Structures are given as structure tokens and as C-alpha cells.
Amino acid sequence: MISAVAELDAARRALRTAEIGAARGSSPAARGVLTTLLSSIDSASAYLEAFAMNSLQQRVPGLRRHDARTSTIRQHYYPEGGWGWVVCGCAFLVHLLLTGLQLSYGVLLLLVLTVWGRESYLQAVWLGSLNLCVSLLVSPAVVGLCRRKSTRLTAVLGGLVVALACLFTSFATELHQLFLR
């Protein structure tokens, strides 16, 4: 975009020089053609400058600077490639499964009691309560890790912790062993 504006400025300067030379000894038709070309270049230049003002770099104040802090923003800017709805659908499914299972533990409590027995009712209730409590207590630490390191590293570590917790939970023979995972 910037190179196109620079090329138009160079063409405008060349035509102005030709117009000055044509004014000295050429016909009025040649001067009219040069004037028409200059006006069309001026309108194209105005359009490109207006387009540049509406670009991402002009609208976001942080991108106007050219220093080390904004070089990473410029480097990691990914234009919309049509995957926005896929990401939105995946986020919806994650929240549906995670929050849905946590908040519907009252229904799952009946299944837990049939598997582990009615005598462990108080432990089964604490299992569901601690699930939601720990996920809400850990969230500030996860946000801090995302800001200090990267979201990709945090996602990989979270996936690893969840996979290991599911693996170790499958070997539990008593209900109190689930509290450790």
C-alpha cells in the first residue's frame, strides 16, 4: 500500500515536470491530456491514502510505533482465514462439556452413589463441590501463566494434567482416592 502511494507520487512529479515542459511549446491538446492524467493520479492517490487511513496499522494506536514491543504484534497478526466459526464451535463444545458436567453434578451424583455405594454420600457430594471450586481457584494462576509464557504452553500443560488425571482416576478402587487427583 505504501509503495503504491510512493509510485503515484513519483508519477505525479514526472507528469508535473512534463506539464511544465509542455507548457513552453506544445499544443493545448497535449496540455489537456497531461492535466487529465494529473487529475486521475490525484484522485487515485487520494483513494489510496484514505484506504491506508482505514487499514489496521492506522486504526490501532499500538501498531503505529515501530519498536521491539510492536514487532511481535506485527509478526503474529493472522488475518481472518475463515476458521473463526470452527474456533467458536470448539470453544462452545469445551464450555458445554466442562461447565455442563460441573453444574449438572447433581444428576451425576446418583450414578456415583450407585457405583461407590450409598454410605459414601458425603464424600461424593464433596467430590462434585471440589471439582468446581478447584477449577475456579486455579483460573487466576492459569491466566498469569498465559500472560507470562504463552497460551500454547498453558494449553499443552493443561491437556497433560487432565490426561494424567483421567488415567490415574481410572485406577481408583475407593472414592477417597479420587480426591487426590
MOTANOR-V981979 format. One record per backbone hydrogen bond with DSSP energy under -0.5 kcal/mol. NH is the residue of the N-H (numbers start at 0). CO is the residue of the C=O. E is the energy in kcal/mol with one decimal. If there is no record, write none. Layout:
BEGIN
NH_CO_E, NH_CO_E
END
This chain:
BEGIN
4_0_-1.7, 5_1_-2.1, 6_2_-2.4, 7_3_-2.1, 8_4_-2.1, 9_5_-2.2, 10_6_-2.4, 11_7_-2.4, 12_8_-2.4, 13_9_-2.2, 14_10_-2.4, 15_11_-2.4, 16_12_-2.2, 17_13_-2.3, 18_14_-2.7, 19_15_-2.3, 20_16_-2.1, 21_17_-2.5, 22_18_-1.9, 23_19_-0.7, 24_20_-0.8, 25_21_-2.4, 30_26_-1.7, 31_27_-2.0, 32_28_-2.1, 33_29_-2.2, 34_30_-2.1, 35_31_-2.2, 36_32_-2.5, 37_33_-2.4, 38_34_-2.2, 39_35_-2.2, 40_36_-2.4, 41_37_-2.4, 42_38_-2.2, 43_39_-2.2, 44_40_-2.6, 45_41_-2.3, 46_42_-2.1, 47_43_-2.5, 48_44_-2.3, 49_45_-2.2, 50_46_-2.3, 51_47_-2.3, 52_48_-1.7, 53_49_-1.0, 54_51_-1.1, 58_54_-1.7, 59_55_-2.0, 60_58_-0.7, 62_59_-1.2, 63_60_-1.1, 64_60_-0.5, 70_66_-1.1, 71_67_-0.7, 73_69_-2.2, 74_70_-2.0, 75_71_-2.1, 76_73_-0.7, 77_75_-0.6, 78_76_-0.6, 86_82_-2.2, 87_83_-2.3, 88_84_-2.4, 89_85_-2.5, 90_86_-2.5, 91_87_-2.1, 92_88_-2.2, 93_89_-2.4, 94_90_-2.4, 95_91_-2.5, 96_92_-2.6, 97_93_-2.9, 98_94_-1.4, 99_94_-0.9, 99_95_-0.8, 100_96_-1.9, 101_97_-1.9, 102_98_-2.7, 103_99_-1.2, 104_101_-0.9, 106_103_-1.1, 107_103_-1.5, 108_104_-1.9, 109_105_-0.5, 109_106_-0.7, 110_106_-0.6, 111_107_-2.2, 112_108_-2.5, 113_109_-1.6, 114_110_-1.8, 115_111_-2.8, 116_112_-1.6, 119_116_-1.0, 120_117_-1.0, 123_119_-2.0, 124_120_-2.0, 125_121_-2.1, 126_122_-1.8, 127_123_-1.4, 128_124_-1.9, 129_125_-2.8, 130_126_-1.3, 131_127_-1.3, 132_128_-2.2, 133_129_-2.8, 134_130_-1.5, 135_131_-1.7, 136_132_-2.1, 137_133_-2.1, 138_134_-0.7, 141_137_-2.0, 142_138_-2.3, 143_139_-2.1, 144_140_-2.1, 145_141_-2.3, 146_142_-2.1, 147_143_-2.2, 148_144_-2.5, 153_149_-1.9, 154_150_-2.4, 155_151_-2.3, 156_152_-2.6, 157_153_-2.5, 158_154_-2.5, 159_155_-2.2, 160_156_-2.5, 161_157_-2.4, 162_158_-2.4, 163_159_-2.4, 164_160_-2.4, 165_161_-2.4, 166_162_-2.1, 167_163_-2.8, 168_164_-2.2, 169_165_-1.3, 170_167_-0.9, 171_168_-1.5, 176_173_-1.0, 177_174_-1.5, 178_175_-0.7, 179_176_-0.6, 180_177_-0.6
END
